[in-house]
Amino acid sequence: MSPLAGAELIQTPVQLYRYLLRCCRLLPTTAMQQHYHHAIRQGYNSHSDEDNPERIKMIILRAVADADWILDKVRMKALFDIMLLHKCTL
């Protein structure tokens, strides 16, 4: 399951870049958002000369999967924190 709707429609590096930046907005802290924004920009710049369509497709699939993993990790941590807080208040 993708973090945001529309992941299956991504076909170009620019679409991927914009999608990943939208995913960054879902991160809980400004520091995390800045870190991943920088990482996304670096990845985009380092692969900007890629012209093999199969390689581009693989990069897109991997980047969407990585974004999904990161956002799931953040959601699970938030859920765990809520459960701990609730347990402490009982």
Backbone as JSON, one array per atom type, in Angstrom:
{
  "sequence": "MSPLAGAELIQTPVQLYRYLLRCCRLLPTTAMQQHYHHAIRQGYNSHSDEDNPERIKMIILRAVADADWILDKVRMKALFDIMLLHKCTL",
  "N": [[0.85, -1.18, 0.0], [0.62, 2.14, -0.91], [2.0, 5.2, 0.41], [0.69, 7.58, -0.29], [-2.12, 8.44, -2.37], [-2.08, 7.74, -5.86], [0.44, 6.79, -6.44], [0.78, 4.69, -8.18], [0.55, 5.86, -10.63], [2.86, 7.16, -11.27], [5.3, 7.93, -13.6], [7.46, 9.32, -14.54], [10.68, 10.77, -13.69], [10.35, 13.37, -12.6], [7.7, 13.37, -11.73], [7.96, 11.42, -9.75], [9.72, 12.75, -8.0], [8.14, 14.94, -7.13], [6.05, 13.54, -5.91], [7.41, 12.23, -3.8], [8.22, 14.46, -2.33], [5.73, 15.34, -1.46], [5.14, 13.21, 0.21], [7.0, 13.71, 2.19], [5.85, 15.77, 3.62], [4.17, 14.47, 5.33], [5.64, 13.58, 7.42], [6.48, 13.67, 10.91], [8.16, 15.62, 12.22], [9.92, 18.72, 11.73], [12.67, 18.47, 11.39], [12.94, 15.82, 10.46], [11.52, 16.07, 8.07], [13.15, 17.91, 6.69], [15.52, 16.41, 6.5], [14.78, 14.18, 4.86], [13.86, 15.56, 2.65], [16.22, 16.68, 1.69], [17.61, 14.29, 1.11], [15.98, 13.25, -0.92], [16.28, 15.19, -2.89], [19.05, 14.94, -3.41], [19.11, 12.31, -4.38], [17.56, 12.62, -6.68], [19.15, 14.42, -8.15], [21.46, 12.85, -8.49], [20.59, 10.82, -10.15], [19.72, 12.07, -12.41], [20.7, 11.95, -14.99], [19.98, 9.53, -15.97], [18.79, 7.43, -18.52], [17.73, 5.05, -19.3], [14.78, 3.36, -19.71], [13.86, 1.07, -18.3], [15.53, 1.01, -16.06], [14.81, 3.45, -14.89], [12.16, 2.86, -14.24], [12.6, 0.87, -12.3], [13.93, 2.38, -10.34], [11.87, 4.14, -9.62], [9.93, 2.33, -8.57], [11.36, 1.31, -6.38], [11.84, 3.63, -4.88], [9.23, 4.45, -4.17], [8.46, 2.24, -2.65], [10.34, 2.47, -0.57], [9.55, 4.93, 0.55], [7.04, 4.22, 1.46], [7.77, 2.34, 3.42], [9.2, 3.97, 5.25], [7.21, 5.8, 6.09], [5.37, 4.01, 7.2], [6.9, 3.08, 9.33], [7.14, 5.42, 10.87], [4.44, 5.83, 11.48], [3.92, 3.52, 13.0], [5.61, 3.94, 15.19], [4.42, 6.21, 16.28], [1.94, 5.14, 16.98], [2.76, 3.25, 18.87], [3.84, 4.97, 20.81], [1.5, 6.29, 21.63], [0.11, 4.15, 22.72], [1.82, 3.53, 24.86], [1.63, 5.89, 26.35], [-1.08, 5.82, 27.01], [-1.12, 3.51, 28.57], [0.46, 4.29, 30.7], [-1.16, 6.17, 31.92], [-3.16, 4.74, 33.07]],
  "CA": [[0.0, 0.0, 0.0], [1.43, 3.34, -1.03], [1.73, 6.22, 1.41], [-0.27, 8.55, -0.83], [-2.81, 8.01, -3.58], [-1.46, 8.16, -7.1], [1.79, 6.24, -6.62], [0.79, 3.8, -9.34], [0.54, 6.68, -11.84], [4.17, 7.79, -11.46], [6.0, 7.39, -14.76], [8.65, 10.1, -14.85], [11.44, 11.18, -12.51], [9.79, 14.59, -12.02], [6.51, 12.94, -10.98], [8.45, 10.75, -8.55], [10.28, 13.78, -7.13], [7.03, 15.68, -6.51], [5.35, 12.6, -5.04], [8.21, 12.03, -2.59], [8.15, 15.69, -1.54], [4.42, 15.32, -0.78], [5.27, 12.25, 1.31], [7.77, 14.37, 3.26], [4.95, 16.59, 4.44], [3.49, 13.6, 6.29], [6.55, 13.25, 8.51], [6.03, 14.41, 12.1], [8.98, 16.74, 12.69], [10.59, 19.52, 10.71], [14.0, 17.89, 11.17], [12.77, 14.66, 9.59], [11.12, 16.56, 6.76], [14.33, 18.49, 6.05], [16.46, 15.34, 6.2], [14.33, 13.42, 3.7], [13.81, 16.48, 1.51], [17.59, 16.73, 1.19], [17.93, 12.98, 0.53], [15.23, 13.14, -2.18], [16.93, 16.07, -3.87], [20.33, 14.32, -3.76], [18.81, 11.16, -5.24], [17.1, 13.13, -7.98], [20.31, 14.96, -8.86], [22.42, 11.81, -8.85], [20.03, 9.97, -11.2], [19.1, 12.92, -13.43], [21.2, 11.61, -16.32], [19.52, 8.17, -16.3], [17.91, 7.45, -19.68], [17.22, 3.7, -19.53], [13.42, 3.3, -19.17], [13.74, -0.01, -17.31], [16.22, 1.46, -14.84], [13.96, 4.49, -14.31], [11.01, 2.17, -13.63], [13.08, 0.22, -11.08], [14.19, 3.44, -9.36], [10.56, 4.61, -9.16], [9.34, 1.3, -7.71], [12.12, 1.22, -5.13], [11.64, 4.87, -4.11], [7.88, 4.41, -3.6], [8.5, 1.23, -1.58], [11.09, 3.04, 0.55], [8.7, 5.95, 1.18], [6.01, 3.48, 2.19], [8.4, 1.76, 4.61], [9.52, 5.04, 6.2], [5.97, 6.33, 6.68], [4.83, 2.97, 8.09], [7.74, 3.09, 10.53], [6.75, 6.6, 11.64], [3.09, 5.58, 12.0], [4.0, 2.51, 14.06], [6.21, 4.57, 16.37], [3.39, 7.08, 16.86], [0.96, 4.27, 17.62], [3.41, 2.7, 20.06], [3.91, 6.06, 21.8], [0.15, 6.5, 22.15], [-0.19, 3.01, 23.59], [2.59, 3.7, 26.09], [1.03, 6.99, 27.09], [-2.35, 5.33, 27.55], [-0.81, 2.53, 29.62], [0.99, 5.03, 31.86], [-2.22, 6.93, 32.57], [-4.13, 3.84, 33.72]],
  "C": [[0.89, 1.24, 0.0], [1.04, 4.38, 0.01], [0.71, 7.26, 0.97], [-0.94, 7.97, -2.07], [-2.05, 8.51, -4.8], [-0.08, 7.59, -7.35], [1.87, 5.37, -7.86], [0.81, 4.57, -10.66], [1.89, 7.31, -12.15], [4.9, 7.12, -12.61], [7.29, 8.13, -15.07], [9.39, 10.47, -13.57], [10.87, 12.44, -11.84], [8.53, 14.26, -11.22], [6.92, 12.26, -9.69], [8.95, 11.78, -7.54], [9.16, 14.53, -6.4], [6.25, 14.79, -5.54], [6.1, 12.42, -3.72], [8.22, 13.28, -1.72], [6.81, 15.79, -0.81], [4.45, 14.33, 0.38], [6.02, 12.87, 2.48], [6.88, 15.18, 4.18], [4.22, 15.78, 5.5], [4.37, 13.24, 7.48], [6.29, 14.18, 9.69], [6.87, 15.63, 12.5], [9.62, 17.47, 11.51], [11.96, 18.95, 10.39], [13.92, 16.68, 10.24], [12.4, 15.09, 8.17], [12.32, 17.12, 6.0], [15.33, 17.42, 5.64], [16.04, 14.6, 4.93], [14.19, 14.3, 2.46], [15.2, 16.57, 0.87], [17.96, 15.42, 0.5], [17.22, 12.8, -0.82], [15.89, 13.98, -3.26], [18.26, 15.48, -4.34], [20.1, 13.13, -4.7], [18.37, 11.58, -6.62], [18.29, 13.65, -8.79], [21.27, 13.87, -9.32], [21.91, 10.89, -9.97], [19.45, 10.78, -12.35], [19.55, 12.58, -14.84], [20.77, 10.21, -16.77], [18.55, 8.24, -17.47], [17.36, 6.07, -20.04], [15.83, 3.57, -18.9], [13.23, 2.21, -18.11], [14.39, 0.38, -15.99], [15.39, 2.53, -14.14], [12.77, 3.86, -13.6], [11.42, 1.5, -12.33], [13.34, 1.24, -9.98], [12.86, 3.94, -8.77], [9.93, 3.61, -8.2], [10.04, 1.24, -6.36], [11.88, 2.46, -4.26], [10.25, 4.89, -3.46], [7.82, 3.4, -2.46], [9.24, 1.76, -0.35], [10.26, 4.1, 1.29], [7.61, 5.28, 2.0], [6.57, 2.91, 3.49], [8.67, 2.82, 5.67], [8.25, 5.56, 6.88], [5.29, 5.29, 7.57], [5.59, 2.93, 9.4], [7.34, 4.25, 11.45], [5.37, 6.4, 12.26], [3.12, 4.57, 13.15], [4.6, 3.1, 15.33], [5.18, 5.46, 17.06], [2.34, 6.25, 17.58], [1.51, 3.68, 18.91], [3.48, 3.75, 21.17], [2.55, 6.32, 22.43], [-0.23, 5.37, 23.1], [0.56, 3.11, 24.92], [2.0, 4.79, 26.97], [-0.28, 6.55, 27.75], [-2.11, 4.36, 28.71], [-0.32, 3.24, 30.88], [-0.1, 5.79, 32.6], [-3.25, 6.05, 33.25], [-3.85, 3.67, 35.18]]
}
